[in-house]
Amino acid sequence: MLLDAASLYFRSFHGVPGSFTAPDGTPVNAVRGFLDSIAYLVTLRGPARLVACWDEDWRPAFRVAAIPSYKAHRVANPRTNTEEVPDLLLPQVPVIVEALRLLGICRAGAAGYEADDVIGTLTARQIASGAGLVDVVTGDRDLFQLADDEHRVRVLYVGRGVRRLEIVDQAWLATKYGVTTGRMYAEMATLRGDPSDGLPGVAGVGEKTASGLLSRFGTLTALREAAADPSSDLSPGQRKKLLEASDYLDAAPVVVTVAPDAPLPDLHDTLPATPPDHAALVEFAARWGVESSVSRVVQAMTKAAG
């Protein structure tokens, strides 16, 4: 199981009341929500291995170089390229990091890469090993591109909440978006664009048009070849839009496609049956007032190991 950690703790922060505080009054709503999410997911799916995947760089240079508008509207400080994060969430992130350490849950990031790339890389490694099934947990639609029935990769989409998660496989993609593979989803997303990530897309090409074009031509490459061929059966309007967006379409795949080769070491990612330092975990839980959430995670870990 691969967790898109920032996606989960942002959603926890916004979904759990801010009235949940530590004994000293510090807000811990994101901490509680994040831990409760892990407890629920581990209980539900029983993974043998678990990695909390981290954004070491939320706006990597290689993506900004390709499309400068990538996430530009979310930059809090242009000088340091830091992301806008709610003031009450920011101090909770180190607490989440400490909770993962004390629980013995693997946390992994790669310098210069996003959590999506960590997830993509670990998924690629798992596929290459020929072993097991992968559950990718995220509230970010970008990771739908990893859905792969042949290699048993599924996305547990928590956009409506962890307890209302949707299992995204190729049949789900076909029903929801009219695309039949994760790769086609990524290419549809490239054509459609995504304002939340600063990706303009092809002007006048929405989701339905994009999926329809890919269904006709199979791949984005074939579609672009058809646009460049005056004898193809593309309408003049569609041809014009695609040709005018050539520079964008040259650059966008680098931005949209998750990296399968982020520089990650071999990970010790077996989910332990019990925390490595029980006394330290008890002290941590009491300090932050998250005893019940920590207890639920520990119970879920023990059950999964059994």
N, C-alpha and C positions, 0 to 999 in steps of 0.2 A: 504494500500500500504506500503510495506516494502522496504526501499532503502538500498542497499549495499553501504554505503556511501563512503568508501575508493575506491571501484571500480569506482564509478562515479567521484570522484575528481581526481584520477590518470588519468582517461581517458580525463577529461576536461583539465588537465594540458598539456597533450600531444597533444590534439586535437585543442585547442584554441591558437592562436598566442601569443607568449610572449610579443608582443608589447603592449598588453593591460595592462596599469599600472594605479595606483592611482595618484592623483595630486602630491604626493611627489616622484613619480617615482617607487614606490614599485610594483612589478608584481602582478596582480590580475587575470591572465587568468584562473586559476583553480577556483577561486571564481565566476567569471562571468559564466564560463561553467557549474559549479555545479548548480548555481541558475537558469540559463536558462534551464537546464535539468529538474529541479523540475517544473518550469513553464510549460514546454511542457508536461510532464507526467501528471500533475494535470489537465491541460486543456483537454488532451486526454482521461483520464480515470475517472476523477471526484471522487476521493476517499473521503469518509466521515472521514476516519482516516488515518493518515500518520505517520510513524516512520522512522527516519534516524538511521540506525543500525550501531554501532560503534565497531571497533576493540579495546577493552581494552587490549588485549594481542594478537598480530598478530601471535605468535608462542607458543601456550599454552604448558605448561610443560607436561600435560598428553599425548599430541600428540608426543612431542619430546621423552618422555620416551618409547613410543611404537615403534617409528621409528626415531632414532637420525638424520637421513638425512633430516627430514621434514623441508623444506624451509632453510636448512643450507647455501645454496649458496647465500642467500639474506641477510645474517647477516652482518651488517656494522661494528658492534663492538661486538666481542664475549664476552667481559667482561660484557657489559650491555644488551646483546641480542637485540640490536636495529636494526631496519630494514633499508636497503638502501632506502633513499628517496631523490629525487633531491633537491639540495640546494635551488632552487628558489620555490619549492613547500612547503617545510617545514614551512616557516613563514605564508603561506596562510591558513594552516589548522585551527589555532585559529580564523582567520577571518571568516571562514566558520562556526565554532562553534558559534561565536557571531551572525552571520546572522540568523542561525536557532533559536537561543534564542529570538532575537528581532522579528522574524516573528511569533513566537509562535508555531513552528513546533517541535514536540517531538523528542528528541535524546536519544538513549538508548544503553548502553553497560553493560557488566557483567565482573567483575574482573576474570581474568584467562581464558577468552573465546574470540573467534573471533566473528566478525559481523555475519558470517555464522551461528553460534550457537544461536545468538540473534534472527536471522531470523527464524531458525528452531524452537526455543522455542515459539516465538510469533505465528508462523503458527500452532504449536501443540495446543496452547491455543485456537486459533480461531476455529480449528476443534472441539476441545472438547466442545466449547460453542454451536456448531451447528449453528453458525450465519455467514452469509455473505460469500463473496468470497475474496480470497487473491491474490494480484498481488505482486510478488517478482521481484524487479528490480535489475539486476546485469549484469556485463560483465564477470562473472566467471561461467564456465560450471559446477563447483562442485554443484551448487545449482539446477541443473536440477533434482536432486534426489527428490526435493520437489514437482515436477509436479504430480498432483493427481486430475483426472477428477471427481471422486466420491465426493471429498470434495471441489471441485471448487478452487483448488490452481493452479495458472498459473505463469510461469516465463516469465517476459518481458526481453528478452536477448538483451543487447545493445552492443554486441561485435563489430558490424559494425557501431555503433553510435546510439544515442537516437532516431534520426529521421528515422532510418532504423531498428528499433527494430523488433525482431521476437517473436511471442507468442508461448511459448513452452508448449504444452500439451502432452498427451500420444500419440495422433496420430502423432504429430511432432516428438516425440522420435522414434516412430516405423519407420517413413519414413527416418529419418536422421541416426539413429544408429541401427535399427533392434531390439530395446528393447521396451517392451510394458508398463513398469511402471517406476516411479522414482526410486523405490528400485532396479530394474534391472539395471538402468543406473548406480547407485552407485556401484553395484557389477561388472558391466562391467568395470567401471573406476578403480576399485581395481585390476582387472586382467591386464588391459592395462597399468596401472601406469601413472604417470604424471611427466616428468622431471622438469617442471616449479615449482613443489612443492616438488621435491626431493623424489618422490615415484618411486621405480624401476619397479614395476609391476612384472609379471611372464615373465621370459626371453623367447623370441620367441612367445609370445602371444600378438598380436595386437588387434586393435579395432574389426575388422571383426571376427577374431577367437573367441574373448571373447564373443561377442554378439551371435555368432553361438552356442557356448558351453552352454550359459545360456538359449538359446531358446530350446536346446535339454533337458537340465536337470532341468530347472526351477529356481533353486536357486544356489548360491555359495556353500551352505552347501551340497546340493545334488551332485553337481559337485565334491566336494572334497571327498565325500563318494565313488563316482564312481572311482575316482583316487586311492583310497585306496583298492578297490575291484578288484583283478586280473581278475575276471570273467566278468567285465563290458565291454561295447563295445567301450571304449576309445581306441584310438590308442596308441601303446607303447610310441611313442614320446610325445604325450600330457600327458600321465600318468606320465612319467618321469619328465617333466617340472613342473607339478603341485606338485608332491611330493617333488622335490628339492626346491620349493618355500614355503614349509609348514610354516616355521617360519615367513616369510613375510606375508602370508595369515592369520596367527593367529593374527598378530598385526595390519594389515592394516585397517580392518573395524573401529577400534577406531579412526583412523586418517581421513578416508574418510567420515564417516557418521557424519552429523551435529547433535549436541546435541539437544534433545528436551526439556531439563530441566535445562538450564542455570539459575542461581539465579537472576531473574529479579523481581523487585517490580511491583505492578499494575501501569500501565502507564496512564497518561492523554494524550491520543493520538488523540483526536478529532481535525481535521483540522479546525482552526478558520476561520471565515468569514473575519476577519480583524485583523491586528497585534495588540497586547495588548498595545503597546506604540508607537503610530504613530510618535510622535516627535523624539523619540530616533532613530527610524528606518530611518527617513529622514536624521538625522545628520550622522548616520553610512554610509548610501548610498553616501552622499556627500563626506565624509572623504575618502572613498575608491574608489570613481569614478565609482560606480556600480548602479547608479540611474535607468537606463533603465532595468537592470536585476531584481532589487528589485521590480520595478513597475510591471513587467510581472508576478512575483510570486504572488504579492498581487492581481492583477486582476484575476489570475487563482484561487486563494483561494476563492475570492468572488463569482466567477462563480460556483465553485464546491459546495459552501454552498447554493447557490440559487436553 
